[in-house]
Amino acid sequence: MSNRPIYLDCHATTPLDERVLNFMIPYFTEKFGNAASVNHVYGWESEAAVKQTRRSLAAAINANPEEIVFTSGATEANNLAIKGVAEAYFSKGQHIVTVATEHKAVLDPCEYLKSLGFEITILPVNQDGLIDLELLEKALRDDTILVSVMAANNEIGVLQPLAEIGKICRQREILFHTDAAQAIGKIPLDVEELNIDLMSLTAHKVYGPKGIGALYVRRRNPKVKLAAQQHGGGHERGMRSGTLYTPQIVGFGKAVEIAILEQETENQRLTELRTRLWQKISIIEGIYINGHPQKRLAGNLNISVEGVDGAALSLGLQPIVAVSSGSACSSHHVAPSYVLKALGYSDKLAYASIRFGIGRFNTVAEIDQVAEHFIMTVNSLRKTLVASR
Ligand SMILES: *Cc1c(COP(=O)(O)O)cnc(C)c1O
């Protein structure tokens, strides 16, 4: 392991915590029962384990256990929330409001609904990545059925003002969905206090297993109606059929329990590591932090470097540190990040950005090594640039 690059890409995914793995193992082997089997102990013990996870997840967001619908992750949860509401509230209206910096798992279902005749308003963001609440209010109409705004952004880590958005939506009796894939276990999330009606969660961004997530669906004040997007055995109260993936589910619950328990101390530690990294690399001329400097996830540092080629920079970093650059590769086409473009960045600056995602297993020594290598890489790229002029 020691000769592999330092992992600083925790917004893409996180390593599974060993405590979570150990908790999952029996559910692959002796406790393999189908949680829907009611006639024997194999089914009962699986059902009990799933129930316990529902309780921990509900407790983490101040919901009720019956309001948790398990899915394969946040992508599916977002699809279920957005398409499920669109279908169920079709007769009330066909207008949905979302934001330019949302994850594709929100933007693409909206785009799909548009092709079916729905109207989608995509709100812009300010230069700090936050939405303008006045623009949100202006966008709402009598036929608006859903507002979808993410809790924490996956590129720049900024935290949208959920409490204010929730209040506005509740006043107008419009459903509020939030994609909290990056937020669960990292910041406090209270569905009552924030007036959230639907919330997408995933385990693999919070040191849990991949392939499991959930959608919180409010059952009271108001009761959210949702049209199933996957039909079958009627699991999850008909909202998402399919045999429950018990090992992943118990791992999800354990991962969230640990994260909530350690949230405060871990956020402090991550803030220290991020501050340390920024203090070191900010000696570089023409380096900027992207997104609001304070209202962001503790482990996120997203920066742009002037006059440096983004592809060359990420190539230079690769052997020492695993990070994501601000370019998205889609079908062999390298494009600058649409999130940074939404913040008003030029193609060039958006392209020369690096996202550091610091996590639970990163150390001070690693941060120092990354900072040193980063400075060296930028300096040498700038030298070649000058030499080639
Ligand atoms: C990772 C992520 C997703 C997708 O989650 P999966 O569980 O991988 O499907 C959706 N939204 C945000 C904000 C994310 O960071």
The ligand as an ORCA input file, in Angstrom:
! r2SCAN-3c Opt
* xyz 0 1
  C     -21.898     10.570     -5.018
  C     -23.068     11.454     -5.189
  C     -24.245     10.982     -5.773
  C     -24.368      9.586     -6.328
  O     -24.458      8.658     -5.282
  P     -24.351      7.079     -5.576
  O     -24.689      6.492     -4.259
  O     -22.945      6.841     -6.002
  O     -25.355      6.754     -6.602
  C     -25.308     11.842     -5.880
  N     -25.226     13.110     -5.428
  C     -24.124     13.597     -4.860
  C     -24.093     14.987     -4.371
  C     -23.001     12.788     -4.727
  O     -21.901     13.279     -4.178
*
